Amino acid sequence: MASSTTFQKRQKEQNRQNKRQEKDARRKQRREELDRGRSSAEPGVDPDIAGIVPGPQPVAEDL
Protein backbone atom coordinates (compact mmCIF):
# COMPACT_ATOMS: atom_id res chain seq x y z
CA MET A 1 0.00 0.00 0.00
CA ALA A 2 2.78 2.43 0.89
CA SER A 3 4.60 1.81 -2.37
CA SER A 4 1.56 2.81 -4.44
CA THR A 5 1.31 6.06 -2.46
CA THR A 6 4.98 6.75 -3.10
CA PHE A 7 4.48 6.03 -6.80
CA GLN A 8 1.50 8.39 -6.95
CA LYS A 9 3.49 11.14 -5.25
CA ARG A 10 6.36 10.66 -7.70
CA GLN A 11 3.98 10.74 -10.65
CA LYS A 12 2.31 13.89 -9.33
CA GLU A 13 5.67 15.61 -8.91
CA GLN A 14 6.71 14.64 -12.45
CA ASN A 15 3.48 16.13 -13.79
CA ARG A 16 4.19 19.36 -11.88
CA GLN A 17 7.72 19.53 -13.32
CA ASN A 18 6.48 18.91 -16.86
CA LYS A 19 3.82 21.58 -16.52
CA ARG A 20 6.39 24.04 -15.12
CA GLN A 21 8.75 23.34 -18.04
CA GLU A 22 5.95 23.86 -20.58
CA LYS A 23 4.96 27.11 -18.90
CA ASP A 24 8.57 28.34 -18.91
CA ALA A 25 8.89 27.47 -22.60
CA ARG A 26 5.71 29.44 -23.41
CA ARG A 27 6.99 32.42 -21.42
CA LYS A 28 10.33 32.32 -23.22
CA GLN A 29 8.62 32.13 -26.61
CA ARG A 30 6.35 35.07 -25.72
CA ARG A 31 9.36 37.15 -24.60
CA GLU A 32 11.21 36.37 -27.84
CA GLU A 33 8.18 37.40 -29.91
CA LEU A 34 7.90 40.68 -28.02
CA ASP A 35 11.62 41.34 -28.40
CA ARG A 36 11.42 40.75 -32.16
CA GLY A 37 8.61 43.31 -32.40
CA ARG A 38 10.57 45.85 -30.41
CA SER A 39 13.82 45.42 -32.31
CA SER A 40 12.23 46.62 -35.57
CA ALA A 41 12.17 50.23 -34.27
CA GLU A 42 15.04 52.59 -34.97
CA PRO A 43 17.77 52.58 -32.34
CA GLY A 44 17.54 55.53 -29.97
CA VAL A 45 13.84 56.15 -30.69
CA ASP A 46 11.23 55.55 -28.01
CA PRO A 47 8.51 53.42 -29.67
CA ASP A 48 5.87 54.93 -27.37
CA ILE A 49 6.35 58.40 -28.82
CA ALA A 50 7.54 57.55 -32.34
CA GLY A 51 5.58 59.47 -34.95
CA ILE A 52 4.27 62.13 -32.59
CA VAL A 53 4.65 65.62 -34.01
CA PRO A 54 5.28 68.44 -31.53
CA GLY A 55 3.21 71.59 -31.70
CA PRO A 56 -0.45 72.27 -32.37
CA GLN A 57 -2.41 69.24 -33.46
CA PRO A 58 -4.94 69.29 -36.32
CA VAL A 59 -8.59 69.64 -35.42
CA ALA A 60 -10.40 66.29 -35.32
CA GLU A 61 -12.73 67.42 -38.13
CA ASP A 62 -9.78 67.83 -40.48
CA LEU A 63 -8.68 64.24 -40.05
mmCIF file of the N, C-alpha and C atoms, coordinates in Angstrom:
data_MODEL
# 
_entry.id   MODEL 
# 
loop_
_atom_site.group_PDB 
_atom_site.id 
_atom_site.type_symbol 
_atom_site.label_atom_id 
_atom_site.label_alt_id 
_atom_site.label_comp_id 
_atom_site.label_asym_id 
_atom_site.label_entity_id 
_atom_site.label_seq_id 
_atom_site.pdbx_PDB_ins_code 
_atom_site.Cartn_x 
_atom_site.Cartn_y 
_atom_site.Cartn_z 
_atom_site.occupancy 
_atom_site.B_iso_or_equiv 
_atom_site.pdbx_formal_charge 
_atom_site.auth_seq_id 
_atom_site.auth_comp_id 
_atom_site.auth_asym_id 
_atom_site.auth_atom_id 
_atom_site.pdbx_PDB_model_num 
ATOM 1   N N  . MET A 1 1  ? 0.823   -1.183 0.000   1.00 0.00 ? 1  MET A N  1 
ATOM 2   C CA . MET A 1 1  ? 0.000   0.000  0.000   1.00 0.00 ? 1  MET A CA 1 
ATOM 3   C C  . MET A 1 1  ? 0.873   1.255  0.000   1.00 0.00 ? 1  MET A C  1 
ATOM 4   N N  . ALA A 1 2  ? 1.920   1.261  0.790   1.00 0.00 ? 2  ALA A N  1 
ATOM 5   C CA . ALA A 1 2  ? 2.781   2.432  0.893   1.00 0.00 ? 2  ALA A CA 1 
ATOM 6   C C  . ALA A 1 2  ? 3.525   2.680  -0.410  1.00 0.00 ? 2  ALA A C  1 
ATOM 7   N N  . SER A 1 3  ? 3.870   1.614  -1.125  1.00 0.00 ? 3  SER A N  1 
ATOM 8   C CA . SER A 1 3  ? 4.600   1.806  -2.375  1.00 0.00 ? 3  SER A CA 1 
ATOM 9   C C  . SER A 1 3  ? 3.730   2.473  -3.439  1.00 0.00 ? 3  SER A C  1 
ATOM 10  N N  . SER A 1 4  ? 2.439   2.170  -3.454  1.00 0.00 ? 4  SER A N  1 
ATOM 11  C CA . SER A 1 4  ? 1.564   2.812  -4.444  1.00 0.00 ? 4  SER A CA 1 
ATOM 12  C C  . SER A 1 4  ? 1.405   4.296  -4.128  1.00 0.00 ? 4  SER A C  1 
ATOM 13  N N  . THR A 1 5  ? 1.391   4.659  -2.860  1.00 0.00 ? 5  THR A N  1 
ATOM 14  C CA . THR A 1 5  ? 1.306   6.058  -2.464  1.00 0.00 ? 5  THR A CA 1 
ATOM 15  C C  . THR A 1 5  ? 2.565   6.798  -2.897  1.00 0.00 ? 5  THR A C  1 
ATOM 16  N N  . THR A 1 6  ? 3.714   6.164  -2.699  1.00 0.00 ? 6  THR A N  1 
ATOM 17  C CA . THR A 1 6  ? 4.982   6.754  -3.102  1.00 0.00 ? 6  THR A CA 1 
ATOM 18  C C  . THR A 1 6  ? 5.012   6.945  -4.613  1.00 0.00 ? 6  THR A C  1 
ATOM 19  N N  . PHE A 1 7  ? 4.531   5.940  -5.347  1.00 0.00 ? 7  PHE A N  1 
ATOM 20  C CA . PHE A 1 7  ? 4.485   6.028  -6.804  1.00 0.00 ? 7  PHE A CA 1 
ATOM 21  C C  . PHE A 1 7  ? 3.581   7.173  -7.244  1.00 0.00 ? 7  PHE A C  1 
ATOM 22  N N  . GLN A 1 8  ? 2.439   7.318  -6.601  1.00 0.00 ? 8  GLN A N  1 
ATOM 23  C CA . GLN A 1 8  ? 1.500   8.394  -6.951  1.00 0.00 ? 8  GLN A CA 1 
ATOM 24  C C  . GLN A 1 8  ? 2.122   9.766  -6.680  1.00 0.00 ? 8  GLN A C  1 
ATOM 25  N N  . LYS A 1 9  ? 2.826   9.876  -5.563  1.00 0.00 ? 9  LYS A N  1 
ATOM 26  C CA . LYS A 1 9  ? 3.490   11.140 -5.248  1.00 0.00 ? 9  LYS A CA 1 
ATOM 27  C C  . LYS A 1 9  ? 4.543   11.466 -6.305  1.00 0.00 ? 9  LYS A C  1 
ATOM 28  N N  . ARG A 1 10 ? 5.306   10.459 -6.688  1.00 0.00 ? 10 ARG A N  1 
ATOM 29  C CA . ARG A 1 10 ? 6.359   10.655 -7.698  1.00 0.00 ? 10 ARG A CA 1 
ATOM 30  C C  . ARG A 1 10 ? 5.734   11.090 -9.029  1.00 0.00 ? 10 ARG A C  1 
ATOM 31  N N  . GLN A 1 11 ? 4.648   10.424 -9.394  1.00 0.00 ? 11 GLN A N  1 
ATOM 32  C CA . GLN A 1 11 ? 3.977   10.742 -10.650 1.00 0.00 ? 11 GLN A CA 1 
ATOM 33  C C  . GLN A 1 11 ? 3.416   12.174 -10.617 1.00 0.00 ? 11 GLN A C  1 
ATOM 34  N N  . LYS A 1 12 ? 2.854   12.551 -9.502  1.00 0.00 ? 12 LYS A N  1 
ATOM 35  C CA . LYS A 1 12 ? 2.307   13.893 -9.331  1.00 0.00 ? 12 LYS A CA 1 
ATOM 36  C C  . LYS A 1 12 ? 3.413   14.946 -9.461  1.00 0.00 ? 12 LYS A C  1 
ATOM 37  N N  . GLU A 1 13 ? 4.545   14.681 -8.849  1.00 0.00 ? 13 GLU A N  1 
ATOM 38  C CA . GLU A 1 13 ? 5.674   15.609 -8.906  1.00 0.00 ? 13 GLU A CA 1 
ATOM 39  C C  . GLU A 1 13 ? 6.211   15.708 -10.336 1.00 0.00 ? 13 GLU A C  1 
ATOM 40  N N  . GLN A 1 14 ? 6.275   14.606 -11.050 1.00 0.00 ? 14 GLN A N  1 
ATOM 41  C CA . GLN A 1 14 ? 6.715   14.640 -12.445 1.00 0.00 ? 14 GLN A CA 1 
ATOM 42  C C  . GLN A 1 14 ? 5.762   15.480 -13.293 1.00 0.00 ? 14 GLN A C  1 
ATOM 43  N N  . ASN A 1 15 ? 4.466   15.338 -13.060 1.00 0.00 ? 15 ASN A N  1 
ATOM 44  C CA . ASN A 1 15 ? 3.477   16.134 -13.785 1.00 0.00 ? 15 ASN A CA 1 
ATOM 45  C C  . ASN A 1 15 ? 3.673   17.621 -13.503 1.00 0.00 ? 15 ASN A C  1 
ATOM 46  N N  . ARG A 1 16 ? 3.940   17.959 -12.249 1.00 0.00 ? 16 ARG A N  1 
ATOM 47  C CA . ARG A 1 16 ? 4.194   19.359 -11.879 1.00 0.00 ? 16 ARG A CA 1 
ATOM 48  C C  . ARG A 1 16 ? 5.420   19.902 -12.614 1.00 0.00 ? 16 ARG A C  1 
ATOM 49  N N  . GLN A 1 17 ? 6.491   19.110 -12.644 1.00 0.00 ? 17 GLN A N  1 
ATOM 50  C CA . GLN A 1 17 ? 7.722   19.529 -13.320 1.00 0.00 ? 17 GLN A CA 1 
ATOM 51  C C  . GLN A 1 17 ? 7.496   19.725 -14.817 1.00 0.00 ? 17 GLN A C  1 
ATOM 52  N N  . ASN A 1 18 ? 6.763   18.792 -15.433 1.00 0.00 ? 18 ASN A N  1 
ATOM 53  C CA . ASN A 1 18 ? 6.477   18.912 -16.865 1.00 0.00 ? 18 ASN A CA 1 
ATOM 54  C C  . ASN A 1 18 ? 5.660   20.166 -17.155 1.00 0.00 ? 18 ASN A C  1 
ATOM 55  N N  . LYS A 1 19 ? 4.666   20.405 -16.326 1.00 0.00 ? 19 LYS A N  1 
ATOM 56  C CA . LYS A 1 19 ? 3.820   21.583 -16.519 1.00 0.00 ? 19 LYS A CA 1 
ATOM 57  C C  . LYS A 1 19 ? 4.643   22.861 -16.353 1.00 0.00 ? 19 LYS A C  1 
ATOM 58  N N  . ARG A 1 20 ? 5.527   22.880 -15.368 1.00 0.00 ? 20 ARG A N  1 
ATOM 59  C CA . ARG A 1 20 ? 6.387   24.042 -15.117 1.00 0.00 ? 20 ARG A CA 1 
ATOM 60  C C  . ARG A 1 20 ? 7.308   24.288 -16.315 1.00 0.00 ? 20 ARG A C  1 
ATOM 61  N N  . GLN A 1 21 ? 7.866   23.212 -16.876 1.00 0.00 ? 21 GLN A N  1 
ATOM 62  C CA . GLN A 1 21 ? 8.748   23.343 -18.039 1.00 0.00 ? 21 GLN A CA 1 
ATOM 63  C C  . GLN A 1 21 ? 7.990   23.870 -19.254 1.00 0.00 ? 21 GLN A C  1 
ATOM 64  N N  . GLU A 1 22 ? 6.770   23.377 -19.464 1.00 0.00 ? 22 GLU A N  1 
ATOM 65  C CA . GLU A 1 22 ? 5.954   23.856 -20.585 1.00 0.00 ? 22 GLU A CA 1 
ATOM 66  C C  . GLU A 1 22 ? 5.624   25.331 -20.415 1.00 0.00 ? 22 GLU A C  1 
ATOM 67  N N  . LYS A 1 23 ? 5.294   25.716 -19.194 1.00 0.00 ? 23 LYS A N  1 
ATOM 68  C CA . LYS A 1 23 ? 4.960   27.107 -18.901 1.00 0.00 ? 23 LYS A CA 1 
ATOM 69  C C  . LYS A 1 23 ? 6.168   28.013 -19.142 1.00 0.00 ? 23 LYS A C  1 
ATOM 70  N N  . ASP A 1 24 ? 7.344   27.567 -18.693 1.00 0.00 ? 24 ASP A N  1 
ATOM 71  C CA . ASP A 1 24 ? 8.574   28.338 -18.911 1.00 0.00 ? 24 ASP A CA 1 
ATOM 72  C C  . ASP A 1 24 ? 8.870   28.485 -20.400 1.00 0.00 ? 24 ASP A C  1 
ATOM 73  N N  . ALA A 1 25 ? 8.638   27.420 -21.158 1.00 0.00 ? 25 ALA A N  1 
ATOM 74  C CA . ALA A 1 25 ? 8.886   27.467 -22.600 1.00 0.00 ? 25 ALA A CA 1 
ATOM 75  C C  . ALA A 1 25 ? 7.937   28.464 -23.264 1.00 0.00 ? 25 ALA A C  1 
ATOM 76  N N  . ARG A 1 26 ? 6.671   28.478 -22.845 1.00 0.00 ? 26 ARG A N  1 
ATOM 77  C CA . ARG A 1 26 ? 5.709   29.438 -23.410 1.00 0.00 ? 26 ARG A CA 1 
ATOM 78  C C  . ARG A 1 26 ? 6.110   30.868 -23.064 1.00 0.00 ? 26 ARG A C  1 
ATOM 79  N N  . ARG A 1 27 ? 6.548   31.079 -21.836 1.00 0.00 ? 27 ARG A N  1 
ATOM 80  C CA . ARG A 1 27 ? 6.986   32.417 -21.421 1.00 0.00 ? 27 ARG A CA 1 
ATOM 81  C C  . ARG A 1 27 ? 8.178   32.877 -22.255 1.00 0.00 ? 27 ARG A C  1 
ATOM 82  N N  . LYS A 1 28 ? 9.130   31.982 -22.443 1.00 0.00 ? 28 LYS A N  1 
ATOM 83  C CA . LYS A 1 28 ? 10.331  32.315 -23.220 1.00 0.00 ? 28 LYS A CA 1 
ATOM 84  C C  . LYS A 1 28 ? 9.950   32.657 -24.655 1.00 0.00 ? 28 LYS A C  1 
ATOM 85  N N  . GLN A 1 29 ? 9.054   31.883 -25.240 1.00 0.00 ? 29 GLN A N  1 
ATOM 86  C CA . GLN A 1 29 ? 8.625   32.130 -26.607 1.00 0.00 ? 29 GLN A CA 1 
ATOM 87  C C  . GLN A 1 29 ? 7.921   33.491 -26.705 1.00 0.00 ? 29 GLN A C  1 
ATOM 88  N N  . ARG A 1 30 ? 7.063   33.801 -25.740 1.00 0.00 ? 30 ARG A N  1 
ATOM 89  C CA . ARG A 1 30 ? 6.346   35.070 -25.725 1.00 0.00 ? 30 ARG A CA 1 
ATOM 90  C C  . ARG A 1 30 ? 7.330   36.237 -25.628 1.00 0.00 ? 30 ARG A C  1 
ATOM 91  N N  . ARG A 1 31 ? 8.338   36.093 -24.753 1.00 0.00 ? 31 ARG A N  1 
ATOM 92  C CA . ARG A 1 31 ? 9.360   37.145 -24.601 1.00 0.00 ? 31 ARG A CA 1 
ATOM 93  C C  . ARG A 1 31 ? 10.113  37.369 -25.899 1.00 0.00 ? 31 ARG A C  1 
ATOM 94  N N  . GLU A 1 32 ? 10.480  36.261 -26.577 1.00 0.00 ? 32 GLU A N  1 
ATOM 95  C CA . GLU A 1 32 ? 11.207  36.369 -27.840 1.00 0.00 ? 32 GLU A CA 1 
ATOM 96  C C  . GLU A 1 32 ? 10.364  37.065 -28.896 1.00 0.00 ? 32 GLU A C  1 
ATOM 97  N N  . GLU A 1 33 ? 9.064   36.760 -28.944 1.00 0.00 ? 33 GLU A N  1 
ATOM 98  C CA . GLU A 1 33 ? 8.182   37.403 -29.913 1.00 0.00 ? 33 GLU A CA 1 
ATOM 99  C C  . GLU A 1 33 ? 8.081   38.899 -29.633 1.00 0.00 ? 33 GLU A C  1 
ATOM 100 N N  . LEU A 1 34 ? 7.968   39.265 -28.377 1.00 0.00 ? 34 LEU A N  1 
ATOM 101 C CA . LEU A 1 34 ? 7.897   40.676 -28.016 1.00 0.00 ? 34 LEU A CA 1 
ATOM 102 C C  . LEU A 1 34 ? 9.198   41.392 -28.356 1.00 0.00 ? 34 LEU A C  1 
ATOM 103 N N  . ASP A 1 35 ? 10.323  40.738 -28.097 1.00 0.00 ? 35 ASP A N  1 
ATOM 104 C CA . ASP A 1 35 ? 11.625  41.338 -28.399 1.00 0.00 ? 35 ASP A CA 1 
ATOM 105 C C  . ASP A 1 35 ? 11.801  41.550 -29.902 1.00 0.00 ? 35 ASP A C  1 
ATOM 106 N N  . ARG A 1 36 ? 11.316  40.605 -30.711 1.00 0.00 ? 36 ARG A N  1 
ATOM 107 C CA . ARG A 1 36 ? 11.417  40.748 -32.160 1.00 0.00 ? 36 ARG A CA 1 
ATOM 108 C C  . ARG A 1 36 ? 10.612  41.959 -32.624 1.00 0.00 ? 36 ARG A C  1 
ATOM 109 N N  . GLY A 1 37 ? 9.450   42.170 -32.039 1.00 0.00 ? 37 GLY A N  1 
ATOM 110 C CA . GLY A 1 37 ? 8.613   43.308 -32.397 1.00 0.00 ? 37 GLY A CA 1 
ATOM 111 C C  . GLY A 1 37 ? 9.244   44.624 -31.997 1.00 0.00 ? 37 GLY A C  1 
ATOM 112 N N  . ARG A 1 38 ? 9.929   44.636 -30.900 1.00 0.00 ? 38 ARG A N  1 
ATOM 113 C CA . ARG A 1 38 ? 10.568  45.854 -30.411 1.00 0.00 ? 38 ARG A CA 1 
ATOM 114 C C  . ARG A 1 38 ? 11.823  46.188 -31.205 1.00 0.00 ? 38 ARG A C  1 
ATOM 115 N N  . SER A 1 39 ? 12.539  45.190 -31.647 1.00 0.00 ? 39 SER A N  1 
ATOM 116 C CA . SER A 1 39 ? 13.817  45.421 -32.312 1.00 0.00 ? 39 SER A CA 1 
ATOM 117 C C  . SER A 1 39 ? 13.649  46.045 -33.692 1.00 0.00 ? 39 SER A C  1 
ATOM 118 N N  . SER A 1 40 ? 12.433  46.059 -34.242 1.00 0.00 ? 40 SER A N  1 
ATOM 119 C CA . SER A 1 40 ? 12.227  46.620 -35.570 1.00 0.00 ? 40 SER A CA 1 
ATOM 120 C C  . SER A 1 40 ? 12.245  48.147 -35.555 1.00 0.00 ? 40 SER A C  1 
ATOM 121 N N  . ALA A 1 41 ? 12.140  48.771 -34.377 1.00 0.00 ? 41 ALA A N  1 
ATOM 122 C CA . ALA A 1 41 ? 12.173  50.226 -34.274 1.00 0.00 ? 41 ALA A CA 1 
ATOM 123 C C  . ALA A 1 41 ? 13.603  50.731 -34.450 1.00 0.00 ? 41 ALA A C  1 
ATOM 124 N N  . GLU A 1 42 ? 13.714  51.994 -34.794 1.00 0.00 ? 42 GLU A N  1 
ATOM 125 C CA . GLU A 1 42 ? 15.036  52.588 -34.965 1.00 0.00 ? 42 GLU A CA 1 
ATOM 126 C C  . GLU A 1 42 ? 15.741  52.662 -33.615 1.00 0.00 ? 42 GLU A C  1 
ATOM 127 N N  . PRO A 1 43 ? 17.047  52.468 -33.606 1.00 0.00 ? 43 PRO A N  1 
ATOM 128 C CA . PRO A 1 43 ? 17.768  52.575 -32.339 1.00 0.00 ? 43 PRO A CA 1 
ATOM 129 C C  . PRO A 1 43 ? 17.746  54.027 -31.838 1.00 0.00 ? 43 PRO A C  1 
ATOM 130 N N  . GLY A 1 44 ? 17.546  54.199 -30.564 1.00 0.00 ? 44 GLY A N  1 
ATOM 131 C CA . GLY A 1 44 ? 17.544  55.534 -29.968 1.00 0.00 ? 44 GLY A CA 1 
ATOM 132 C C  . GLY A 1 44 ? 16.195  56.219 -30.038 1.00 0.00 ? 44 GLY A C  1 
ATOM 133 N N  . VAL A 1 45 ? 15.168  55.557 -30.585 1.00 0.00 ? 45 VAL A N  1 
ATOM 134 C CA . VAL A 1 45 ? 13.840  56.151 -30.693 1.00 0.00 ? 45 VAL A CA 1 
ATOM 135 C C  . VAL A 1 45 ? 12.901  55.405 -29.757 1.00 0.00 ? 45 VAL A C  1 
ATOM 136 N N  . ASP A 1 46 ? 12.202  56.151 -28.925 1.00 0.00 ? 46 ASP A N  1 
ATOM 137 C CA . ASP A 1 46 ? 11.234  55.554 -28.010 1.00 0.00 ? 46 ASP A CA 1 
ATOM 138 C C  . ASP A 1 46 ? 9.994   55.154 -28.802 1.00 0.00 ? 46 ASP A C  1 
ATOM 139 N N  . PRO A 1 47 ? 9.653   53.854 -28.852 1.00 0.00 ? 47 PRO A N  1 
ATOM 140 C CA . PRO A 1 47 ? 8.514   53.421 -29.668 1.00 0.00 ? 47 PRO A CA 1 
ATOM 141 C C  . PRO A 1 47 ? 7.175   53.974 -29.172 1.00 0.00 ? 47 PRO A C  1 
ATOM 142 N N  . ASP A 1 48 ? 7.115   54.380 -27.901 1.00 0.00 ? 48 ASP A N  1 
ATOM 143 C CA . ASP A 1 48 ? 5.868   54.931 -27.373 1.00 0.00 ? 48 ASP A CA 1 
ATOM 144 C C  . ASP A 1 48 ? 5.557   56.301 -27.955 1.00 0.00 ? 48 ASP A C  1 
ATOM 145 N N  . ILE A 1 49 ? 6.586   57.050 -28.320 1.00 0.00 ? 49 ILE A N  1 
ATOM 146 C CA . ILE A 1 49 ? 6.353   58.400 -28.821 1.00 0.00 ? 49 ILE A CA 1 
ATOM 147 C C  . ILE A 1 49 ? 6.785   58.576 -30.270 1.00 0.00 ? 49 ILE A C  1 
ATOM 148 N N  . ALA A 1 50 ? 7.130   57.482 -30.935 1.00 0.00 ? 50 ALA A N  1 
ATOM 149 C CA . ALA A 1 50 ? 7.539   57.554 -32.338 1.00 0.00 ? 50 ALA A CA 1 
ATOM 150 C C  . ALA A 1 50 ? 6.366   58.039 -33.180 1.00 0.00 ? 50 ALA A C  1 
ATOM 151 N N  . GLY A 1 51 ? 6.619   58.980 -34.053 1.00 0.00 ? 51 GLY A N  1 
ATOM 152 C CA . GLY A 1 51 ? 5.584   59.470 -34.952 1.00 0.00 ? 51 GLY A CA 1 
ATOM 153 C C  . GLY A 1 51 ? 4.763   60.619 -34.399 1.00 0.00 ? 51 GLY A C  1 
ATOM 154 N N  . ILE A 1 52 ? 5.006   61.019 -33.173 1.00 0.00 ? 52 ILE A N  1 
ATOM 155 C CA . ILE A 1 52 ? 4.271   62.133 -32.586 1.00 0.00 ? 52 ILE A CA 1 
ATOM 156 C C  . ILE A 1 52 ? 4.947   63.424 -33.037 1.00 0.00 ? 52 ILE A C  1 
ATOM 157 N N  . VAL A 1 53 ? 4.128   64.351 -33.523 1.00 0.00 ? 53 VAL A N  1 
ATOM 158 C CA . VAL A 1 53 ? 4.647   65.621 -34.010 1.00 0.00 ? 53 VAL A CA 1 
ATOM 159 C C  . VAL A 1 53 ? 4.414   66.682 -32.943 1.00 0.00 ? 53 VAL A C  1 
ATOM 160 N N  . PRO A 1 54 ? 5.466   67.407 -32.531 1.00 0.00 ? 54 PRO A N  1 
ATOM 161 C CA . PRO A 1 54 ? 5.277   68.442 -31.529 1.00 0.00 ? 54 PRO A CA 1 
ATOM 162 C C  . PRO A 1 54 ? 4.537   69.645 -32.124 1.00 0.00 ? 54 PRO A C  1 
ATOM 163 N N  . GLY A 1 55 ? 3.910   70.388 -31.257 1.00 0.00 ? 55 GLY A N  1 
ATOM 164 C CA . GLY A 1 55 ? 3.209   71.590 -31.697 1.00 0.00 ? 55 GLY A CA 1 
ATOM 165 C C  . GLY A 1 55 ? 1.710   71.370 -31.751 1.00 0.00 ? 55 GLY A C  1 
ATOM 166 N N  . PRO A 1 56 ? 1.009   72.365 -32.304 1.00 0.00 ? 56 PRO A N  1 
ATOM 167 C CA . PRO A 1 56 ? -0.454  72.268 -32.369 1.00 0.00 ? 56 PRO A CA 1 
ATOM 168 C C  . PRO A 1 56 ? -0.888  71.069 -33.210 1.00 0.00 ? 56 PRO A C  1 
ATOM 169 N N  . GLN A 1 57 ? -1.899  70.401 -32.756 1.00 0.00 ? 57 GLN A N  1 
ATOM 170 C CA . GLN A 1 57 ? -2.413  69.240 -33.456 1.00 0.00 ? 57 GLN A CA 1 
ATOM 171 C C  . GLN A 1 57 ? -3.585  69.650 -34.343 1.00 0.00 ? 57 GLN A C  1 
ATOM 172 N N  . PRO A 1 58 ? -3.802  68.948 -35.453 1.00 0.00 ? 58 PRO A N  1 
ATOM 173 C CA . PRO A 1 58 ? -4.936  69.293 -36.324 1.00 0.00 ? 58 PRO A CA 1 
ATOM 174 C C  . PRO A 1 58 ? -6.256  69.040 -35.617 1.00 0.00 ? 58 PRO A C  1 
ATOM 175 N N  . VAL A 1 59 ? -7.265  69.802 -35.994 1.00 0.00 ? 59 VAL A N  1 
ATOM 176 C CA . VAL A 1 59 ? -8.595  69.642 -35.421 1.00 0.00 ? 59 VAL A CA 1 
ATOM 177 C C  . VAL A 1 59 ? -9.152  68.286 -35.881 1.00 0.00 ? 59 VAL A C  1 
ATOM 178 N N  . ALA A 1 60 ? -9.887  67.621 -35.020 1.00 0.00 ? 60 ALA A N  1 
ATOM 179 C CA . ALA A 1 60 ? -10.399 66.292 -35.315 1.00 0.00 ? 60 ALA A CA 1 
ATOM 180 C C  . ALA A 1 60 ? -11.238 66.265 -36.588 1.00 0.00 ? 60 ALA A C  1 
ATOM 181 N N  . GLU A 1 61 ? -11.898 67.366 -36.932 1.00 0.00 ? 61 GLU A N  1 
ATOM 182 C CA . GLU A 1 61 ? -12.734 67.420 -38.135 1.00 0.00 ? 61 GLU A CA 1 
ATOM 183 C C  . GLU A 1 61 ? -11.896 67.353 -39.398 1.00 0.00 ? 61 GLU A C  1 
ATOM 184 N N  . ASP A 1 62 ? -10.651 67.814 -39.320 1.00 0.00 ? 62 ASP A N  1 
ATOM 185 C CA . ASP A 1 62 ? -9.779  67.830 -40.478 1.00 0.00 ? 62 ASP A CA 1 
ATOM 186 C C  . ASP A 1 62 ? -9.199  66.452 -40.793 1.00 0.00 ? 62 ASP A C  1 
ATOM 187 N N  . LEU A 1 63 ? -9.242  65.576 -39.846 1.00 0.00 ? 63 LEU A N  1 
ATOM 188 C CA . LEU A 1 63 ? -8.678  64.242 -40.050 1.00 0.00 ? 63 LEU A CA 1 
ATOM 189 C C  . LEU A 1 63 ? -9.590  63.502 -40.946 1.00 0.00 ? 63 LEU A C  1 
# 
